[in-house]
């Protein structure tokens, strides 16, 4: 997974640490120095800050006097060293550690920064060793070693997934303090520093600490995992009132949790006054919570509980503040817990203390919480017992150009004249129906906040069903089957069930003319052969003069068939259709148990020999040899035209003048300009 980790800003951890150990000096990061600019971009708002290292350290005191060297003085220009001694620098603690008694969601407390979104993501991360050990690599080697203090160099490194690749971020251990207390994220135990150091590394990626003020938990979850975050609007899904939908959602949340995904949630604040307002039930609006467990809790005591079928859908959360919990049913000290055996309570980790972590029923959860983020770890390993996804990752950019054929920043579908000038990506769904996950991520601008360029673009995408053999860019809008929302977040996500066929994704900015880089990720059950469509029409080659070049393009749309000959004992058929033009074939999926299939498939043909006919044949799918059900032959002239025909099926060979049972309806669009379809 980390075979191609990139060193952030070119700083190699191992090289820098080796240099520090050789020189005997603790690392001081020149790329993220201990100055106010590392903390703020709008000016200091917290008072005088002292940067301190976690560990108590010794320092050298050299007393210089005017030049009057005595028998023991050491000359230093116009000054002499009168005496040399060592002093004790009392930094944050005497016995620092990355982890004290392991790592858990309880370790983190939000500091004087509005980054609950980041702290909530860290809380979720802390519950998954397989994940945090990737963000905090070689943690045993990085840990303070009391037996070998000379091996400590004041340098750490952490890893984040950034725009399609893992980056290794180096920092020194100097942390901002006021009155000898850490200003920002800190642990319960004053000797534990993993959370403060991870936060510093993350702040370095974004340019300064203040750049983390206000953000999206979904982004942090992706940065920690390389997964895909799916934001869910619980109000839009009517989860509070629709029991069926609520139960389906719980099963989805449980599955994500059990497969090591990370989950966060919040209660939407509709006004500024609502931000971080506490409700009577103890929950806080506009505040990100980490989901730390999801369970079906068995009710009852003893054997009765084991055999009793009643289970309660429960969810456990943690407030990054480390306090202010839910006070309703199933809160820490509520009577409801008497319905659960002591062993079950211990298994669930129920504690009666204001530590910010609490349980709720999923029904109550959906009554109060409005937004849920599911960060899936997309499994691409064929050795796994869980569902395996096929992933396609493509990098692209929106670039504004004057030439319509070269412009790649056409805006959303509202801008009909320029919409198809955006980048286009084609992919295939090869199953009868497949669940497709699509994530579009723009290159984040939060790191340029200092320069006043921190606003993301409003982005989104549409999916169009196209001809089964399309190889070149769309120039006429096709059937739109799905589309994401448009929002100025770093990433937009869509989950969609799509039928077998070929599709084109068009990622766009909301307005035309805007420029930026993006990353497109497509996940399907079987390989989708996703690729960018870069050419507008067939290219001319050295063989064009000999082999010819297309004179026109024809789109063949087989809509349906009626009254086909029955093939089984029930009088039904399993038909499919084949379109052939100048040796190129397009075949539809098989339609089961019908004599009147709605084929609705298209083929696109660039025709060098317009006088040759277009052949449409219908067959019945059999176990061994398929049965011919009929055919038609179409011709189209050299003019631009659209036409629709309903034709009787004919036999083939010497009997092609004979009608066979059934008709087929076909629509043709022919253009002499190849870039008109």
N, C-alpha and C positions, 0 to 999 in steps of 0.2 A: 504493500500500500504506500510505503514511503520511499520507494526505489528512486523516485525523481523529486525528492524534496528540494525546494529552492531556498537558498539563503536570502533572507529578507535584507534588502539594501547591501547585499554582497558580504555581510558579516558572517564568517565561518566560526561557529562556536568552538570547535576543537582547537583551531589555530589560535584564536584569541586567548583561550584559557591556557594553552601551552606557553604563550608569550608572557602572560601574567605570572605564572608559576616560576618561569625562568628569571623574571625580573624581581620577584618578591613583592610586587605591587598589586593591590586590589584593582579590579577592573573598573574603569570609569567610562561609560558609554558616550562617545563624542556625538553620536547620532540622536541621542535622547538624554541631554545633560540635565543635571540637577539645578534647573533654573525655572523661573516663573513661566517662560514660554512653553515649557513642557506641560505645565498645568493648565494654562488658560490661553484663549485667543481673544477674550474680551476684557481682560484685566483681572487682577487679583481681587477676589471677593470674600476671602476667608481669613485674611490677616497674614501675619508674618509666618512663613513656612520654613521649617528646618528639615533638611534632608538627612535621614539617619539610616545607617546600616542596622540590620537586625542584631548583629552580634557585638558584644563588648569587645573593643579592640585596643591595642597598645599603639601609642604614637610617639614619635621622636621629638624631643624638645631641644632646640639648639639656641643658646643664648649668645647673641652677638654684641660686642662692645667696640667702640671706636678703636682704630688701629694703634695699639700699644702692646705689641707682642711680648709676653713674658716667656719664661722658660717652657711653659706647657701650652701656650696659646697656639692655635692653628690659624694662619693668616688666610683671610678671604677678601681680597681686594683692599678696600680701605677699612675693613672690619676684621675682627678676629673672633674666633669661637672661644668664648670664655669657659663654657661648660656644656656638657651633653648629658641628657637624662631621658628616661622614658616616662610617659604619663598614661593614665588609663582613660580612654574615651568611652563614657557611659552612653551607649546608643540605646537600643530598644529592649534588649534582654540579654541574659548571660548564657542561655541554653536554647538557641533558635533551632527550629526544625521546619522542614517543608510540611510534614504531617505529624500530628500528635495523636497516637492511638488510631491510626488509619485516616481515611478521608470519608466525610459524610456530608449530607445536605445541611446538617446543623452547624457546620464549620463557618458558614458565611454570614456576614452582616453587612448590609449596605451602609456606606459612609455618607459624606457630605456631597453627594453627587446624584443627580436624578437618573441613575442607571439601573433601576430595579429590573429592567429587561435583561441586562447582562448578568446580574446577580442571580435572577431566577433561572437563567440558562445554566449558570455554574452549578446551582443547586441540583438541577436535573442531571447534569454531567457527573456530579459527585457520586451518584447512585450506580454508576456503570463503570466498573474498573476497566472493562475492555475498551471503553471510550476515553476515560480521563488519562489512561496510560499512554494514549497516542498524543493527546494534547500536552501532557507532561512527560516527555520521553526520558528514558534512563534516569528515573527519579531517584533510584538508590545511589547512582553515581553523583547526582546533583545534591543530595542530602548533605547537611553538615556532618562531618565526622569528628567527634570529640577526641578520638584516639589519634587522628592524624590532622591536626589543625593546619599544618603547613600545606595540605592539599586543597585548601579552600582559596578561591581566587575572586570571590565576590561577583561571579558571573553565572547567569542562568539562561536557559533557552526553552521556548515553548513553541508549539506548532498549531497552526490554524489553516483551515481550508479556505483559500481565497481565489475566487474567480477561476475555478477549475483545476487548481493545483495546491498542494500543501506547501506552506512556507514556514521556515524555521526562523523564529524571532529571538534575537539575543538582547538581553538587558543586563544592567548592573543591579546590585541589591539595595541601592539607595532609595528610600521610600519617604514620601512627604509626610511630615508630622506637624501638629500644632499642640503646644503644651505637652510634648512627649507622647502624644497619642496619634495613631495613624489617622490620616484625614479621610481616606477612602475605604474601600472594602477591607474587612479584617475578620479574623476568626474569633471564636469564643475564647480560645486559649491564647494568651498573649505570647506564647512561645511558638505558635504555628503561623506560617507565612505563605503557604501555597496560594491562597486566594488573593492576597495583596500583590504577589509577584505575577500571577496570571493576568490580573487586571492591568498591571503596568505594561506587560507585553502587548496586551490588546490595545491599550491606549497609544502605544508607540505605533502600531499599525495605522491608527486613525489620526496620528499627528500630535495629539495632546489629550489629557484627561477630559477636558471640558467637551471635546468632540463626542464623548460617550454620554453626554447629558441628553436624555430622550432618545429612544431608539426602538427597534423592533426585535422582540425575543426570537422570532422566526429566523432572523438573520444570524443571531449569535448561535442558535442551535445548528444551523447549517455550517457555520464557521468551525464549530467544535467537532463535527461528524463527517462532513462531506455528503450528508443526506439530503433529502428533499422535504421542505416544510410545506404543509398544507394548512392554510388558515381556514377556519370554519366559523361562519356566522350562525350562532345558535338561535338568534331571533328569526332570521330568515328561514331557518329550517323548522321553525315552530316546535323546537325540542321540549319546551316547557309544557305544551298541551297535547302533543302527538305521542302517545305512549309507544306505538309501533316504531316510529322514527327514533325515539329516545333509546329504546332497547337495541335497535340496530346500531346506533351510534356507540352505545356502551361496548358492544361486541367489537366494534372497530377500534375503539380506544384501548380495550383490553388486549387485542391482538398486537397493536403497535407497541404497547408497554412490554408484553411478553417476548417480543422480538427485539428487545433492547433499543427501541425508539425513545426519543425524548419528547416530553409533552409540557406545554405551558398554557395558562389560561388567564383571563382578566374580565373585569366588569367595566363595560364601556362608560366613559365619562362624556356627557353631552355638552357640558359647559366648562369654562375655566374653573369656576367655583367647585365643580364636581371632582376635579382632579385630587386624588388622594383623600377624598371625603370618606369618613367612616360611617357605615350603615349601622343601624341598631343591632343587627345580628353579628357585628364585629368585622365583617368583610370591608375591604377598602376599594373604592372605585378608582379607575384609571391606574391600576397597579398590577404589575405582572406577578403571578404566582407560579411556582414550579409544582408540577404533579410528580409526586415521589412514589406513589403506589396505586394500583388499581386491582381490586379483588371482588370476588363473589363470596361474601361472608356468610358462613353457616350459622343459623340461629338455633338456640336451645342448649341444653346441658347434657353431658354424658353420651350414652348410646343413642338417646333420643335425638340428639343433634346430628349424629352420624347418619341415622336412617331417615331423618326428616328431610323432605325435599326442599323446604323453603330456604332460599338464599337471598341475600340482600346485595344489590349492586352498590359498591362503595368505592370512593375515590379519596386519596390522601393528598393534601397539598401543603406547601410551605410558603409563608410570607418572608420575603428576603430581609425584612426588618428584624426577623428573629423574635417577633412579638405580635400582638394584635391578631387573635385567632377568631374563627367561627365560634359563636356562642349558642347556636341552635341545637336541634336534635343530633345526637351522636358526637357532640363536642367532647372534649377530654373528660369532663367530670359529670356528663349527663347520665341519667338513669337508664337510658337505652342500652348502655353497655352491659347491664345486668342480664340482658337477653342472650349474651354471648359467653361461652365458657371461658374460664380463666386461661386455659391453655391457648385458646383461640385469640384472646386479647394479647397474650404475651407474643404469640406468633405475629400479630399485626403491629406490635410495638406501640401499643396505646400507653401514653404517659400523661399524668395530670400535672402539667407545667406549662407556663406561658412561653414556649420556645418557638412559636410561630408555625408549628406543624400541627395539622388536625385532619380528622376524617369527616366526610359528609356522605349522605346517600347520593346516588347519581341523580335521583329525582330532584332533591334540593339543589344540587349543583346546577342543573338545567333551569331551575327557577331563578337563580341569581346571576350566574355567569353568562356573559353574552358572546364571548370570543374564546375560541379554542385553537391551539396550534399543535398539530401532529407532525413531528419530524421523523420520517421513516428512514431507516438505514436500508437502502436499496440493495437487496441481496443479488449478486451476479455470479455467485459460486454454484457450479453444477453439483458440488459435493454436499450441499445443504439439504436438510429434510424439508425446509420451508420453500415457499414459492421463489423461483429464480426469475429475475428480470433481465431482459436484454437492454442494454443502455447504449444510446448514441449521443455523443457530445460534439457540438459544433460551435465554433467561434465565428462571430460575424460583427458587422458594424453598420450603422446608419450613416451614410455619407451623402450630403446634398451636392448635386451637380446640375448644371443647366440642361444638358442633353437628357431627354426623357428616357432614352434607352440605357443610360449610364447612371441616372439618378437612383439612389437607394435610400431615400428618406421621403416617402410619399405621404406619411401620416395615416391615420386610421381610416376605416371604411367610409366614414362620413365624407371624406375627400375623394369622391369617386374618380375624378380626373387623374389623380396621382397615386391612389391606393396601391395599384399593382406594380408601382415602381419600387416598392420595398423589396428587401431580400425575400426569397422564396425557398422553402425546403420541402422536398417530396419524400414520403415514406409509405410503406405498404402495411396493411393489416391482412395477415395471411390466414387467420382463423375465421370461422363463420362469424364470430363476434369476439372482440378482445377489449380488455380494459387498458386504456392508454393513459400514462401519466406524462404531463408536459410541464416543464419549468423553464421560464424565460427570466434570465438574470442580467441586469445591466451592471456595468462596471461602476462600483459605488463611488460617490463623490463626497462622502462624509470626510475623507482624509484631506479634502481641499477646502474645508470649511474656513480655515484661517485666511485663505485668499478670497473668500466670498463666493466660492463656487460649489457650495455644499448641497445644492438642491438637486435631487434626483429628477430624471425625466418621467413623465407619465407614459407608461408602456403597457402593452398588451399584445394579444395575437388572435388571429382567426384561423379556423381550419376549414378548408374547402375540399369537397369530394370531386375528384377529377377523372379524366379518362384513364383506363387501366394501363395504357402504354405511354402516358405522357412523359416526355424526356426534356422538354424545353419549357421556358417560363410561360406562365399564364398572361394573356393580354386581354382576356375577357373574363369577367367574374363568373365563377362556377357556383355550384350549390354549396352554400355555407352550412356546415353541420354543427359547428360549435365555435365558441369564442370566449376568451377570458374577460375579466373586468379590466378596465384601464385605471391605473393608480400609480402614484409617484413613489412606490416602494422599490426596494432593491430587486425584488423578485415577484413574479406572478405565477400562479400555479393553476392547473386544470386537470381534473380527472374525468375521463369520458369513455363510455362504452361505444365502440365504433364497429360497424359491420365490415365484412371482408371487402377490400377494395384499395384504391390508391388515393392518397390525400396530400394536400399541400398546406403547410403551415406558413403563415405570413406574419412575422413579428414586426411590430411597428411602434413608433412613438405616436402619441395622440395627435400632435400637430405636425404638419410637413415641415421639412427644412431643418429639423433638429438632428444633431449628430452625437454619436456615442457608440461605444463597444457593447456587445452583449454575448451571453453564453446561452445556448439552447440545448436542453437535455430532454431526450425522448426515451421513455421506458415502455416496452411492450413485452408480451409473453414469449413471442418468437422473434427472430431477427427482422427488423423493419427495413433494412437497406436504406436508411435515411441519408440524404445528401442534398447539397444545395443545387438549385437550378440556376446555372450561370449564363447559358446561351439562350438567345431569343428565337433562334431558328436553326435548322441543320447547317453546319459549317461547310464552306466550300473547300475542297481539297485538291490535290494534284490529279485526282482521278475524276473530278467533276466533268471535265471536257469530254472524257471518254464514256463515262457512265451516266452523264446527265445530272440535272439538278431539278428538284421539285418545282412544278409549275403552279400548283395550287395545294391547299390543305383542306381536308374534309373531316368534319367531326360526325361520327355515326353514333346515334343514340338509339339503342334498341329498348323501347319502352316496355313492351309486354307481348304476350301471345295469348290467343284464345282458342278453346276447342281442340286442343291437341288430342291425338289418338291415345286412348287409355292403354296401359301396358301391364298392369297387374290385375289381380282378381277383384280388386275394388274399383277398377276402371280408372285409376289415377296413374300418374307418371312422375318420374324424377328428372325433369328436363334441364338442359343447359344449352347455351347458345355460343356459337363461334362466329366471329366476324373476320373475314379475310380480305385483304387488299394488297395487291402487288407483292404477295408472298409473306406479308406480315399478318400475324394472327392475334386476336384477342379473344379470350375465353371467359365466360361468366362462371360464377359458382353454381353448384347444383341446387335446384329448388325442389324440395321434397313434397311428394304426395299432392300434386296439383296438375290439372290440365290447362290452367290459365295462369301461368307464372307472370309475376311482375318483375321482369329482368332488371330494368333500370340500370343498364350499363352503357358505358361510352368507350369508343375507340377513336384515336386521332391519327390520321394518315396523311403524310406528306407525299404527294403523288407526282411521279415523273411521267406516268402514262395515263393521262386522264380518261382515255377512251376505254381502258380496262374497267370491267365492272367490279362492284363491291359485292361479295358473296356473304350471305347470312345463312347459317345452317343450324338446325335445332336437333339435338340428340336426346335420347333417354339413357340415363346412367344405369348400367347393369353390372353385375359382379365380374363377368368375363368380357363380353363384347357389347359395346353400346349400340343401341338401336337408332337408326336414322329416322327422324320424324318429319323432315321436310326442309326446304330451302327456298330462298328468293335471291334474285340478282338485281342489284341497283346500278344505275348509271347516273352521272351528274355532268352537266355541261361545264364550260369554262367560265361561266359567269358567277359572280357573287350571288348566292341565293340561299334561302331557307325553305325547306319543304318537309312535309310529313305525309307518310303513306301507310295505309293498312292493306296488306297484300296477302293473297291466298298462298299457302305453302304448296310447293311443287316437288315432284319426285326428281331424282337425278338420273344421269346416264341417258339412255335412249328413251326413257319415259318422262323426261323433264317437262313435257307439255301437260302431263296429267296432274290434276289437283289432288292434294292429300288433305286429310282433315286438319282444320285449324288455320288461323291467320296470325300475322305478326305485324306490329305497329312500329314504324321506324321514323326517326326524324333526322334529316341531314342538314348540315350547315357547311357550305363551301365558300372559300375565300381565295382569291388570286393573290392577295397580299398575305404572306406567310405569318406575319406577326399580328394578325387580326383576331386570332383565337387563342 
